[in-house]
Structures are given as C-alpha cells and as structure tokens.
Amino acid sequence: MENPKNRLKAALKNGERQLGLWMSGGDPMHVEMLANTGFDWILIDTEHAPMDDAGVGRLLQAAAPYDVSPVVRVAWNDKVMIKRVLDVGAQSVVVPYIQNVEEAQAAVDAMRYPPRGIRGVAGMSRASRFGAIKDYATKVEDELCLILQVETEDALPHLEAIAGLDGVDGVFI
C-alpha cells in the first residue's frame, strides 16, 4: 500500500488557491456533511474546541471518503500533541502561536521521524494504515503539510525566517 497523497500540500506547492472552513465541533456527521460541499479543506480545531485524539481520529475517518483535505490545528506547539494527531492519520497540521524560529523549528522537528526530527515511531498507527504502508517512516514526510500560525506583532519580525525553514509548507497570519 502506498502513502496517500496530500492534495492540500500539492495544491499549495503549485500555488493553487484553496478554500476551506473551520470545524469546531466534534460530531463526525458534521464533518461528513461539510466534506461533501465542495471545499478544498476542513480544519479540525483542537485549540478552541473540546476534542481529544480519539475524537480527531473519528473526524478524520468521516472525511476520508470525500474529496477534501482534513487539516488539524493542534492546541499548542507540543511534540506529543503533534505526534498523536499524526498517528491518528492527520497529514496536514496547523500549529498556533509561533513566535520565533526556535518555536517553528520545534514544530518541524515534531513532524519528522529521526534522524531528521523527534517524532516517536509507532508501527501500528492509523497513519501507517496499521503497518500496511511500505516504508512509512521513511516516506511519510513527503506527504505531511505543516502550517505555522503567526499571530502576534512580536512574531512578525521573524516571519521571513519562520517561513523559510525547511519543513514549513505555509504560514497562517
């Protein structure tokens, strides 16, 4: 089995305009309903919504049959939070409140397996299709999309350096 292609990452790389919406609820039926409305992406917001990792997994499952790219905004720039949403199948992640290059690099590192990063290895995760994706740990990075959220005036002087880091696919201001 091959690693699924990340349509959002490919579209951003090609400079294609992408339209989407934010999902703050935890009901898979709502994701399923919205996934079929023609938007390019749906952001599952765990920063400002009461969702756990299992709930995120159910929302990703609800979106899977549709031609939409699910994106997960984690609650904080935390390697464990990032690892968990990746393990339940997120390919695109938004990390909020990035203030400088060091914080941006920490998010990049959390998305990558060693030796390029610090993501812990789990052989039987939903992300690897429970071990069915051949060479998942060495190929997954190609299809992961990291968008960093720069949301304060203090962070703006660092914007160019943050956006220029290898492993950053976009910046949300």
DRENGU-328731 format. One record per residue: residue number from 1; residue in one letter; x, y, z of N, C-alpha, C in turn. Coordinates in steps of 0.05 Angstrom, whole numbers, padded with zeros to 5 digits, m for minus. Example, Ala and Ser with C-alpha at 12.3 -4.5 7.8 and 13.67 -1.06 7.14 Angstrom:
// DRENGU-328731
+-----+---------+--------+---------+--------+---------+----------+--------+--------+---------+--------+
: num : residuo : n.east : n.north :   n.up : ca.east : ca.north :  ca.up : c.east : c.north :   c.up :
+-----+---------+--------+---------+--------+---------+----------+--------+--------+---------+--------+
:   1 :       a :  00264 :  m00114 :  00156 :   00246 :   m00090 :  00156 :  00264 :  m00066 :  00156 :
:   2 :       s :  00257 :  m00045 :  00142 :   00273 :   m00021 :  00143 :  00258 :   00001 :  00157 :
+-----+---------+--------+---------+--------+---------+----------+--------+--------+---------+--------+
END
This chain:
// DRENGU-328731
+-----+---------+--------+---------+--------+---------+----------+--------+--------+---------+--------+
: num : residuo : n.east : n.north :   n.up : ca.east : ca.north :  ca.up : c.east : c.north :   c.up :
+-----+---------+--------+---------+--------+---------+----------+--------+--------+---------+--------+
:   1 :       m :  00017 :  m00023 :  00000 :   00000 :    00000 :  00000 :  00018 :   00025 :  00000 :
:   2 :       e :  00010 :   00045 : m00016 :   00025 :    00070 : m00017 :  00014 :   00090 :  00003 :
:   3 :       n :  00031 :   00108 :  00011 :   00022 :    00130 :  00028 :  00004 :   00149 :  00012 :
:   4 :       p : m00019 :   00156 :  00023 :  m00038 :    00173 :  00008 : m00025 :   00200 :  00002 :
:   5 :       k : m00031 :   00211 : m00021 :  m00021 :    00237 : m00030 : m00036 :   00258 : m00014 :
:   6 :       n : m00022 :   00279 : m00007 :  m00033 :    00302 :  00008 : m00041 :   00323 : m00013 :
:   7 :       r : m00067 :   00324 : m00019 :  m00076 :    00343 : m00040 : m00072 :   00372 : m00032 :
:   8 :       l : m00075 :   00378 : m00007 :  m00071 :    00406 :  00002 : m00042 :   00414 : m00002 :
:   9 :       k : m00024 :   00397 :  00007 :   00005 :    00404 :  00004 :  00012 :   00408 : m00026 :
:  10 :       a :  00002 :   00390 : m00043 :   00008 :    00392 : m00071 : m00003 :   00418 : m00083 :
:  11 :       a : m00028 :   00425 : m00075 :  m00040 :    00449 : m00085 : m00026 :   00474 : m00076 :
:  12 :       l : m00017 :   00475 : m00051 :  m00002 :    00498 : m00041 :  00024 :   00500 : m00055 :
:  13 :       k :  00037 :   00478 : m00060 :   00063 :    00478 : m00074 :  00060 :   00489 : m00102 :
:  14 :       n :  00037 :   00483 : m00115 :   00032 :    00492 : m00142 :  00019 :   00520 : m00143 :
:  15 :       g :  00016 :   00532 : m00120 :   00005 :    00559 : m00120 : m00025 :   00561 : m00126 :
:  16 :       e : m00039 :   00539 : m00122 :  m00068 :    00538 : m00128 : m00083 :   00548 : m00104 :
:  17 :       r : m00103 :   00565 : m00109 :  m00120 :    00576 : m00088 : m00136 :   00553 : m00076 :
:  18 :       q : m00137 :   00553 : m00050 :  m00151 :    00533 : m00035 : m00172 :   00547 : m00017 :
:  19 :       l : m00196 :   00537 : m00017 :  m00217 :    00548 :  00000 : m00226 :   00527 :  00020 :
:  20 :       g : m00230 :   00535 :  00045 :  m00238 :    00516 :  00065 : m00254 :   00529 :  00087 :
:  21 :       l : m00259 :   00513 :  00107 :  m00274 :    00523 :  00130 : m00264 :   00509 :  00156 :
:  22 :       w : m00272 :   00521 :  00178 :  m00263 :    00512 :  00204 : m00285 :   00496 :  00218 :
:  23 :       m : m00277 :   00474 :  00231 :  m00295 :    00457 :  00245 : m00288 :   00457 :  00274 :
:  24 :       s : m00306 :   00467 :  00291 :  m00301 :    00468 :  00320 : m00317 :   00448 :  00336 :
:  25 :       g : m00333 :   00433 :  00322 :  m00349 :    00413 :  00336 : m00337 :   00385 :  00333 :
:  26 :       g : m00346 :   00367 :  00349 :  m00334 :    00340 :  00349 : m00351 :   00318 :  00337 :
:  27 :       d : m00372 :   00326 :  00323 :  m00391 :    00306 :  00312 : m00382 :   00297 :  00284 :
:  28 :       p : m00375 :   00271 :  00280 :  m00367 :    00262 :  00254 : m00388 :   00267 :  00232 :
:  29 :       m : m00413 :   00267 :  00239 :  m00434 :    00272 :  00220 : m00431 :   00300 :  00208 :
:  30 :       h : m00423 :   00320 :  00224 :  m00419 :    00347 :  00214 : m00396 :   00348 :  00194 :
:  31 :       v : m00374 :   00334 :  00200 :  m00352 :    00333 :  00182 : m00360 :   00320 :  00156 :
:  32 :       e : m00375 :   00298 :  00158 :  m00384 :    00284 :  00134 : m00402 :   00301 :  00117 :
:  33 :       m : m00419 :   00316 :  00130 :  m00437 :    00334 :  00115 : m00421 :   00356 :  00101 :
:  34 :       l : m00402 :   00368 :  00116 :  m00386 :    00390 :  00104 : m00366 :   00381 :  00084 :
:  35 :       a : m00357 :   00356 :  00086 :  m00337 :    00345 :  00068 : m00347 :   00343 :  00040 :
:  36 :       n : m00373 :   00342 :  00037 :  m00385 :    00338 :  00010 : m00396 :   00364 : m00001 :
:  37 :       t : m00387 :   00387 :  00009 :  m00397 :    00413 :  00000 : m00380 :   00427 : m00021 :
:  38 :       g : m00357 :   00415 : m00028 :  m00340 :    00427 : m00049 : m00317 :   00443 : m00039 :
:  39 :       f : m00313 :   00445 : m00013 :  m00290 :    00459 : m00003 : m00265 :   00442 : m00007 :
:  40 :       d : m00242 :   00455 : m00009 :  m00217 :    00441 : m00012 : m00207 :   00428 :  00014 :
:  41 :       w : m00212 :   00442 :  00036 :  m00202 :    00432 :  00062 : m00222 :   00439 :  00084 :
:  42 :       i : m00220 :   00423 :  00105 :  m00235 :    00428 :  00130 : m00215 :   00427 :  00153 :
:  43 :       l : m00213 :   00448 :  00168 :  m00195 :    00449 :  00191 : m00210 :   00439 :  00216 :
:  44 :       i : m00199 :   00419 :  00229 :  m00210 :    00408 :  00254 : m00194 :   00423 :  00276 :
:  45 :       d : m00208 :   00439 :  00291 :  m00196 :    00457 :  00311 : m00195 :   00444 :  00338 :
:  46 :       t : m00172 :   00436 :  00347 :  m00170 :    00425 :  00374 : m00159 :   00446 :  00394 :
:  47 :       e : m00152 :   00470 :  00383 :  m00143 :    00491 :  00401 : m00166 :   00503 :  00417 :
:  48 :       h : m00188 :   00508 :  00404 :  m00210 :    00521 :  00417 : m00236 :   00504 :  00417 :
:  49 :       a : m00233 :   00478 :  00415 :  m00255 :    00460 :  00417 : m00248 :   00437 :  00435 :
:  50 :       p : m00268 :   00427 :  00450 :  m00262 :    00405 :  00468 : m00260 :   00378 :  00454 :
:  51 :       m : m00236 :   00372 :  00442 :  m00232 :    00347 :  00427 : m00208 :   00333 :  00437 :
:  52 :       d : m00210 :   00307 :  00439 :  m00186 :    00291 :  00445 : m00177 :   00277 :  00420 :
:  53 :       d : m00155 :   00262 :  00422 :  m00143 :    00249 :  00399 : m00162 :   00228 :  00386 :
:  54 :       a : m00176 :   00213 :  00402 :  m00195 :    00194 :  00391 : m00217 :   00208 :  00375 :
:  55 :       g : m00226 :   00231 :  00386 :  m00246 :    00246 :  00371 : m00235 :   00257 :  00345 :
:  56 :       v : m00211 :   00266 :  00344 :  m00198 :    00274 :  00319 : m00197 :   00251 :  00300 :
:  57 :       g : m00190 :   00228 :  00309 :  m00189 :    00204 :  00292 : m00216 :   00198 :  00279 :
:  58 :       r : m00237 :   00201 :  00295 :  m00264 :    00196 :  00284 : m00271 :   00217 :  00263 :
:  59 :       l : m00263 :   00242 :  00267 :  m00268 :    00263 :  00247 : m00252 :   00258 :  00222 :
:  60 :       l : m00228 :   00249 :  00224 :  m00212 :    00243 :  00200 : m00224 :   00220 :  00185 :
:  61 :       q : m00234 :   00200 :  00199 :  m00247 :    00177 :  00186 : m00272 :   00187 :  00171 :
:  62 :       a : m00287 :   00206 :  00183 :  m00311 :    00216 :  00170 : m00305 :   00231 :  00144 :
:  63 :       a : m00282 :   00244 :  00143 :  m00274 :    00259 :  00120 : m00261 :   00242 :  00098 :
:  64 :       a : m00251 :   00219 :  00106 :  m00234 :    00203 :  00088 : m00247 :   00196 :  00061 :
:  65 :       p : m00273 :   00189 :  00060 :  m00284 :    00181 :  00034 : m00288 :   00204 :  00014 :
:  66 :       y : m00284 :   00229 :  00023 :  m00291 :    00252 :  00007 : m00267 :   00266 : m00005 :
:  67 :       d : m00272 :   00282 : m00025 :  m00250 :    00296 : m00039 : m00245 :   00322 : m00024 :
:  68 :       v : m00236 :   00320 :  00000 :  m00230 :    00344 :  00017 : m00205 :   00337 :  00033 :
:  69 :       s : m00189 :   00357 :  00039 :  m00165 :    00353 :  00055 : m00170 :   00361 :  00084 :
:  70 :       p : m00170 :   00342 :  00102 :  m00173 :    00350 :  00130 : m00147 :   00361 :  00141 :
:  71 :       v : m00149 :   00382 :  00157 :  m00127 :    00395 :  00169 : m00133 :   00395 :  00199 :
:  72 :       v : m00113 :   00390 :  00216 :  m00117 :    00390 :  00245 : m00100 :   00413 :  00257 :
:  73 :       r : m00114 :   00431 :  00271 :  m00099 :    00451 :  00287 : m00096 :   00440 :  00315 :
:  74 :       v : m00071 :   00435 :  00323 :  m00067 :    00426 :  00350 : m00070 :   00449 :  00370 :
:  75 :       a : m00073 :   00442 :  00395 :  m00078 :    00462 :  00415 : m00054 :   00479 :  00422 :
:  76 :       w : m00030 :   00467 :  00417 :  m00006 :    00481 :  00424 :  00018 :   00469 :  00410 :
:  77 :       n :  00040 :   00482 :  00409 :   00064 :    00472 :  00396 :  00077 :   00452 :  00415 :
:  78 :       d :  00066 :   00429 :  00416 :   00074 :    00408 :  00435 :  00079 :   00382 :  00419 :
:  79 :       k :  00103 :   00371 :  00422 :   00111 :    00348 :  00407 :  00092 :   00324 :  00411 :
:  80 :       v :  00081 :   00321 :  00435 :   00063 :    00299 :  00440 :  00036 :   00303 :  00426 :
:  81 :       m :  00025 :   00328 :  00427 :   00000 :    00334 :  00413 :  00004 :   00330 :  00383 :
:  82 :       i :  00026 :   00339 :  00372 :   00031 :    00336 :  00343 :  00033 :   00307 :  00336 :
:  83 :       k :  00048 :   00292 :  00351 :   00052 :    00263 :  00346 :  00026 :   00248 :  00346 :
:  84 :       r :  00009 :   00254 :  00365 :  m00016 :    00240 :  00368 : m00035 :   00245 :  00344 :
:  85 :       v : m00037 :   00270 :  00335 :  m00055 :    00275 :  00312 : m00043 :   00263 :  00286 :
:  86 :       l : m00017 :   00263 :  00284 :  m00004 :    00249 :  00261 : m00010 :   00219 :  00262 :
:  87 :       d : m00008 :   00207 :  00286 :  m00012 :    00179 :  00288 : m00041 :   00170 :  00282 :
:  88 :       v : m00060 :   00188 :  00288 :  m00088 :    00181 :  00281 : m00095 :   00187 :  00252 :
:  89 :       g : m00075 :   00197 :  00237 :  m00079 :    00200 :  00208 : m00078 :   00228 :  00196 :
:  90 :       a : m00074 :   00248 :  00212 :  m00072 :    00275 :  00201 : m00047 :   00277 :  00183 :
:  91 :       q : m00051 :   00289 :  00160 :  m00028 :    00294 :  00142 : m00021 :   00324 :  00142 :
:  92 :       s : m00041 :   00341 :  00148 :  m00036 :    00370 :  00149 : m00042 :   00380 :  00177 :
:  93 :       v : m00023 :   00395 :  00188 :  m00025 :    00405 :  00215 : m00019 :   00434 :  00216 :
:  94 :       v : m00036 :   00449 :  00231 :  m00032 :    00477 :  00237 : m00023 :   00478 :  00266 :
:  95 :       v : m00001 :   00493 :  00271 :   00009 :    00496 :  00298 :  00006 :   00526 :  00305 :
:  96 :       p : m00009 :   00532 :  00327 :  m00014 :    00560 :  00333 :  00009 :   00574 :  00349 :
:  97 :       y :  00007 :   00600 :  00349 :   00023 :    00617 :  00367 :  00053 :   00613 :  00364 :
:  98 :       i :  00063 :   00613 :  00340 :   00091 :    00611 :  00335 :  00103 :   00639 :  00337 :
:  99 :       q :  00123 :   00642 :  00354 :   00134 :    00669 :  00359 :  00162 :   00674 :  00347 :
: 100 :       n :  00177 :   00652 :  00341 :   00204 :    00656 :  00331 :  00213 :   00631 :  00316 :
: 101 :       v :  00237 :   00632 :  00306 :   00248 :    00610 :  00291 :  00252 :   00585 :  00308 :
: 102 :       e :  00260 :   00588 :  00333 :   00264 :    00565 :  00350 :  00237 :   00549 :  00354 :
: 103 :       e :  00216 :   00564 :  00359 :   00190 :    00550 :  00362 :  00181 :   00537 :  00335 :
: 104 :       a :  00186 :   00551 :  00314 :   00180 :    00539 :  00287 :  00195 :   00514 :  00283 :
: 105 :       q :  00221 :   00514 :  00289 :   00238 :    00490 :  00285 :  00228 :   00467 :  00303 :
: 106 :       a :  00219 :   00474 :  00327 :   00209 :    00453 :  00345 :  00184 :   00439 :  00332 :
: 107 :       a :  00167 :   00454 :  00319 :   00144 :    00443 :  00305 :  00153 :   00425 :  00282 :
: 108 :       v :  00172 :   00435 :  00267 :   00183 :    00419 :  00244 :  00194 :   00393 :  00255 :
: 109 :       d :  00210 :   00394 :  00276 :   00222 :    00370 :  00287 :  00201 :   00350 :  00297 :
: 110 :       a :  00179 :   00360 :  00308 :   00158 :    00343 :  00318 :  00143 :   00328 :  00296 :
: 111 :       m :  00144 :   00339 :  00271 :   00131 :    00326 :  00248 :  00148 :   00304 :  00236 :
: 112 :       r :  00174 :   00304 :  00242 :   00193 :    00286 :  00228 :  00203 :   00264 :  00246 :
: 113 :       y :  00207 :   00240 :  00234 :   00220 :    00218 :  00248 :  00250 :   00223 :  00249 :
: 114 :       p :  00263 :   00211 :  00269 :   00292 :    00212 :  00269 :  00304 :   00199 :  00243 :
: 115 :       p :  00326 :   00208 :  00234 :   00345 :    00226 :  00247 :  00339 :   00256 :  00242 :
: 116 :       r :  00319 :   00262 :  00225 :   00313 :    00290 :  00218 :  00295 :   00304 :  00239 :
: 117 :       g :  00283 :   00289 :  00257 :   00265 :    00301 :  00276 :  00263 :   00284 :  00301 :
: 118 :       i :  00242 :   00288 :  00316 :   00239 :    00275 :  00342 :  00212 :   00259 :  00345 :
: 119 :       r :  00197 :   00257 :  00324 :   00172 :    00242 :  00325 :  00177 :   00214 :  00333 :
: 120 :       g :  00162 :   00205 :  00353 :   00164 :    00177 :  00362 :  00152 :   00158 :  00342 :
: 121 :       v :  00164 :   00134 :  00340 :   00156 :    00115 :  00320 :  00135 :   00096 :  00332 :
: 122 :       a :  00113 :   00093 :  00318 :   00092 :    00074 :  00325 :  00085 :   00057 :  00300 :
: 123 :       g :  00092 :   00032 :  00301 :   00089 :    00015 :  00277 :  00060 :   00008 :  00270 :
: 124 :       m :  00042 :   00010 :  00288 :   00014 :    00001 :  00283 : m00005 :   00024 :  00286 :
: 125 :       s :  00000 :   00047 :  00275 :  m00018 :    00070 :  00277 : m00036 :   00072 :  00253 :
: 126 :       r : m00058 :   00086 :  00256 :  m00076 :    00091 :  00234 : m00062 :   00105 :  00211 :
: 127 :       a : m00043 :   00122 :  00217 :  m00028 :    00137 :  00197 : m00013 :   00119 :  00178 :
: 128 :       s : m00002 :   00097 :  00188 :   00013 :    00078 :  00171 : m00005 :   00056 :  00160 :
: 129 :       r : m00032 :   00061 :  00163 :  m00052 :    00040 :  00156 : m00045 :   00014 :  00170 :
: 130 :       f : m00038 :   00018 :  00196 :  m00033 :   m00004 :  00214 : m00010 :  m00022 :  00203 :
: 131 :       g :  00010 :  m00009 :  00193 :   00034 :   m00023 :  00184 :  00033 :  m00030 :  00154 :
: 132 :       a :  00011 :  m00024 :  00140 :   00008 :   m00033 :  00112 :  00023 :  m00015 :  00092 :
: 133 :       i :  00029 :   00009 :  00100 :   00044 :    00027 :  00081 :  00073 :   00020 :  00082 :
: 134 :       k :  00083 :   00011 :  00060 :   00111 :    00003 :  00058 :  00130 :   00026 :  00063 :
: 135 :       d :  00149 :   00023 :  00080 :   00169 :    00043 :  00087 :  00157 :   00069 :  00096 :
: 136 :       y :  00135 :   00068 :  00111 :   00121 :    00091 :  00120 :  00139 :   00112 :  00133 :
: 137 :       a :  00156 :   00103 :  00152 :   00172 :    00122 :  00167 :  00192 :   00137 :  00150 :
: 138 :       t :  00200 :   00126 :  00128 :   00220 :    00140 :  00110 :  00206 :   00156 :  00089 :
: 139 :       k :  00180 :   00151 :  00083 :   00167 :    00165 :  00061 :  00146 :   00185 :  00071 :
: 140 :       v :  00137 :   00183 :  00095 :   00114 :    00199 :  00104 :  00119 :   00229 :  00103 :
: 141 :       e :  00143 :   00238 :  00108 :   00149 :    00266 :  00108 :  00142 :   00280 :  00082 :
: 142 :       d :  00144 :   00265 :  00060 :   00137 :    00277 :  00033 :  00108 :   00286 :  00032 :
: 143 :       e :  00091 :   00273 :  00047 :   00062 :    00280 :  00045 :  00051 :   00294 :  00070 :
: 144 :       l :  00069 :   00302 :  00088 :   00060 :    00318 :  00111 :  00061 :   00348 :  00105 :
: 145 :       c :  00042 :   00362 :  00114 :   00040 :    00391 :  00109 :  00039 :   00406 :  00136 :
: 146 :       l :  00058 :   00423 :  00140 :   00059 :    00439 :  00165 :  00054 :   00468 :  00159 :
: 147 :       i :  00034 :   00478 :  00172 :   00027 :    00507 :  00170 :  00029 :   00519 :  00198 :
: 148 :       l :  00045 :   00539 :  00200 :   00050 :    00552 :  00225 :  00034 :   00578 :  00227 :
: 149 :       q :  00022 :   00582 :  00251 :   00005 :    00605 :  00255 :  00021 :   00626 :  00270 :
: 150 :       v :  00025 :   00649 :  00256 :   00039 :    00672 :  00268 :  00018 :   00692 :  00274 :
: 151 :       e :  00014 :   00698 :  00299 :  m00010 :    00713 :  00307 : m00005 :   00737 :  00326 :
: 152 :       t :  00021 :   00745 :  00329 :   00026 :    00768 :  00346 :  00044 :   00787 :  00332 :
: 153 :       e :  00043 :   00812 :  00340 :   00061 :    00832 :  00329 :  00090 :   00826 :  00335 :
: 154 :       d :  00096 :   00814 :  00358 :   00124 :    00807 :  00365 :  00135 :   00786 :  00346 :
: 155 :       a :  00118 :   00769 :  00335 :   00128 :    00748 :  00317 :  00133 :   00758 :  00289 :
: 156 :       l :  00121 :   00780 :  00281 :   00123 :    00789 :  00253 :  00152 :   00794 :  00244 :
: 157 :       p :  00170 :   00805 :  00260 :   00198 :    00809 :  00251 :  00211 :   00782 :  00244 :
: 158 :       h :  00201 :   00760 :  00253 :   00213 :    00734 :  00249 :  00199 :   00719 :  00226 :
: 159 :       l :  00179 :   00731 :  00213 :   00162 :    00718 :  00194 :  00178 :   00706 :  00171 :
: 160 :       e :  00196 :   00721 :  00159 :   00211 :    00711 :  00136 :  00228 :   00687 :  00144 :
: 161 :       a :  00241 :   00688 :  00167 :   00258 :    00665 :  00176 :  00241 :   00641 :  00182 :
: 162 :       i :  00217 :   00645 :  00194 :   00199 :    00623 :  00201 :  00189 :   00610 :  00175 :
: 163 :       a :  00180 :   00626 :  00156 :   00170 :    00616 :  00131 :  00192 :   00602 :  00114 :
: 164 :       g :  00217 :   00610 :  00118 :   00238 :    00598 :  00102 :  00250 :   00572 :  00112 :
: 165 :       l :  00241 :   00563 :  00135 :   00251 :    00538 :  00146 :  00243 :   00514 :  00129 :
: 166 :       d :  00262 :   00496 :  00125 :   00257 :    00471 :  00112 :  00237 :   00456 :  00129 :
: 167 :       g :  00215 :   00448 :  00117 :   00194 :    00433 :  00131 :  00169 :   00450 :  00137 :
: 168 :       v :  00170 :   00476 :  00132 :   00147 :    00493 :  00135 :  00134 :   00497 :  00107 :
: 169 :       d :  00109 :   00489 :  00105 :   00095 :    00490 :  00080 :  00078 :   00515 :  00077 :
: 170 :       g :  00072 :   00528 :  00099 :   00056 :    00552 :  00097 :  00055 :   00566 :  00124 :
: 171 :       v :  00047 :   00592 :  00123 :   00044 :    00608 :  00147 :  00017 :   00620 :  00146 :
: 172 :       f :  00002 :   00617 :  00168 :  m00024 :    00629 :  00172 : m00021 :   00653 :  00190 :
: 173 :       i : m00029 :   00677 :  00180 :  m00026 :    00701 :  00196 : m00053 :   00711 :  00205 :
+-----+---------+--------+---------+--------+---------+----------+--------+--------+---------+--------+
END
